[in-house]
């Protein structure tokens, strides 16, 4: 009986702990846009499109699009890391 309760407790902890720790680390396109707005950039359709890049090459595509519209490189790197 004690082993069954211990196993159930460990299983619950294995499911709950990663969910609790992963939730705050979630980033989004809105975080990318909000960061750029806080740095004084106008958030229009080009910034929105850049921040919306996803997939394996999404980070590089985001950075390149922001650089193409004259976002400073340090701001582009941070913003795209937030998306």
VOTORTOR-32733 format. One line per field, with one value per residue: x, y, z of N, C-alpha, C, CB in turn; residue in one letter. Coordinates in steps of 0.2 Angstrom, whole numbers. Glycine has a CB too. Layout:
n_x	(X,...)
n_y	(Y,...)
n_z	(Z,...)
ca_x	(X,...)
ca_y	(Y,...)
ca_z	(Z,...)
c_x	(X,...)
c_y	(Y,...)
c_z	(Z,...)
cb_x	(X,...)
cb_y	(Y,...)
cb_z	(Z,...)
residu	(A,...)
end
This chain:
n_x	(4,10,20,12,6,17,22,11,12,24,22,12,19,29,21,15,26,34,25,22,34,37,27,29,39,35,34,29,22,17,24,36,33,28,40,48,40,42,54,53,50,39,26,20,13,25,33,25,23,36,38,30,35,38,43,58,67,62,67,79,73,65,74,81,71,67,79,80,70,76,78,88,102,104,92,83,88,85,71,66,70,61,49)
n_y	(-6,6,8,9,21,30,28,34,47,51,50,60,71,71,75,87,96,99,106,117,124,127,135,150,152,153,161,173,180,192,196,199,210,219,221,228,239,245,249,260,258,259,248,240,232,226,223,215,204,200,196,186,174,157,140,130,139,151,160,165,171,180,189,193,200,210,217,221,231,241,240,240,229,223,225,218,205,202,204,194,183,183,179)
n_z	(0,4,-5,-17,-15,-14,-27,-34,-29,-34,-48,-49,-46,-56,-67,-63,-59,-70,-78,-70,-69,-83,-88,-85,-93,-106,-121,-133,-148,-145,-134,-141,-149,-139,-132,-142,-144,-132,-133,-141,-154,-169,-169,-182,-197,-202,-191,-184,-193,-193,-179,-179,-184,-185,-182,-187,-192,-188,-178,-184,-196,-190,-184,-196,-203,-195,-194,-207,-207,-201,-187,-172,-170,-157,-151,-160,-158,-145,-145,-154,-147,-137,-143)
ca_x	(0,14,23,7,5,23,22,6,14,30,19,9,25,32,17,14,32,36,20,22,40,37,22,31,44,31,35,24,23,15,30,41,30,28,47,50,36,45,61,52,49,32,24,16,12,31,35,20,25,43,37,25,39,39,47,65,71,59,71,83,69,62,79,82,65,68,85,78,66,81,78,95,103,103,84,81,90,81,64,65,71,54,43)
ca_y	(0,12,8,12,29,33,28,39,54,53,51,66,76,71,78,94,101,102,111,123,127,128,140,156,153,153,167,174,186,198,198,202,216,223,223,233,245,248,252,266,257,258,241,240,226,222,221,210,199,197,193,180,169,151,134,129,145,156,165,169,175,186,194,196,204,216,221,224,237,246,238,239,222,221,225,212,198,201,204,188,178,183,177)
ca_z	(0,5,-12,-22,-13,-16,-34,-36,-28,-39,-54,-49,-46,-62,-71,-61,-58,-77,-80,-66,-71,-90,-89,-85,-98,-112,-125,-138,-153,-142,-130,-145,-151,-133,-131,-147,-143,-126,-135,-145,-161,-171,-171,-188,-200,-203,-185,-182,-197,-190,-173,-179,-187,-181,-185,-185,-194,-186,-175,-189,-200,-186,-184,-202,-205,-190,-197,-214,-206,-197,-180,-170,-170,-151,-150,-164,-155,-139,-147,-157,-142,-133,-147)
c_x	(4,18,18,6,11,24,17,9,20,27,16,14,28,28,16,20,34,31,20,28,40,32,25,36,41,32,30,26,22,21,35,39,30,35,49,46,39,51,60,50,41,31,18,15,19,34,31,22,32,42,33,29,40,43,54,69,67,63,76,79,66,68,81,77,66,74,84,74,70,80,85,96,102,96,81,82,86,74,62,66,64,48,42)
c_y	(6,13,11,19,32,34,34,46,56,54,58,72,77,75,86,99,103,107,118,127,130,134,147,157,153,160,167,180,192,201,202,209,221,226,229,239,249,251,258,264,257,251,241,233,222,220,215,204,195,193,186,174,163,146,134,135,151,162,169,173,181,191,197,201,211,220,224,231,242,245,237,232,219,220,219,206,197,200,197,182,178,181,170)
c_z	(0,-2,-17,-21,-15,-23,-37,-35,-32,-46,-55,-49,-52,-67,-69,-61,-65,-79,-76,-68,-78,-91,-90,-91,-105,-115,-131,-143,-150,-137,-135,-147,-145,-132,-136,-146,-137,-127,-140,-152,-163,-173,-176,-191,-201,-197,-183,-186,-194,-184,-173,-182,-182,-185,-183,-187,-192,-183,-180,-194,-197,-186,-190,-204,-201,-193,-203,-213,-201,-189,-178,-169,-163,-149,-154,-161,-149,-140,-150,-152,-138,-137,-146)
cb_x	(-5,19,26,1,3,29,21,-1,17,35,14,4,30,33,10,11,37,37,13,22,46,35,16,34,49,24,42,17,19,9,33,42,23,25,52,48,29,46,65,58,51,31,21,17,9,36,35,13,25,48,34,19,46,32,46,67,72,53,76,87,63,60,86,83,58,69,91,74,59,80,73,97,110,107,81,83,97,82,62,70,77,53,44)
cb_y	(0,11,1,8,30,29,21,37,54,47,46,67,75,64,75,94,97,97,108,122,123,123,140,158,147,151,168,175,185,197,192,197,216,220,217,230,244,243,247,271,250,263,238,245,226,227,226,212,201,203,198,181,171,148,134,123,145,154,161,164,170,183,190,191,201,214,216,219,236,253,233,243,220,225,231,212,198,208,209,187,180,191,179)
cb_z	(6,10,-14,-21,-6,-13,-37,-33,-20,-39,-56,-43,-40,-65,-71,-54,-55,-82,-79,-59,-70,-94,-84,-79,-98,-112,-127,-136,-159,-137,-127,-152,-154,-127,-132,-154,-141,-120,-138,-145,-163,-177,-164,-193,-206,-206,-180,-184,-204,-189,-168,-184,-189,-179,-192,-189,-202,-181,-170,-194,-203,-179,-181,-207,-204,-183,-198,-218,-204,-199,-177,-164,-172,-146,-152,-171,-153,-134,-152,-163,-138,-131,-154)
residu	(X,X,X,X,X,X,X,X,X,X,X,X,X,X,X,X,X,X,X,X,X,X,X,X,X,X,X,X,X,X,X,X,X,X,X,X,X,X,X,X,X,X,X,X,X,X,X,X,X,X,X,X,X,X,X,X,X,X,X,X,X,X,X,X,X,X,X,X,X,X,X,X,X,X,X,X,X,X,X,X,X,X,X)
end
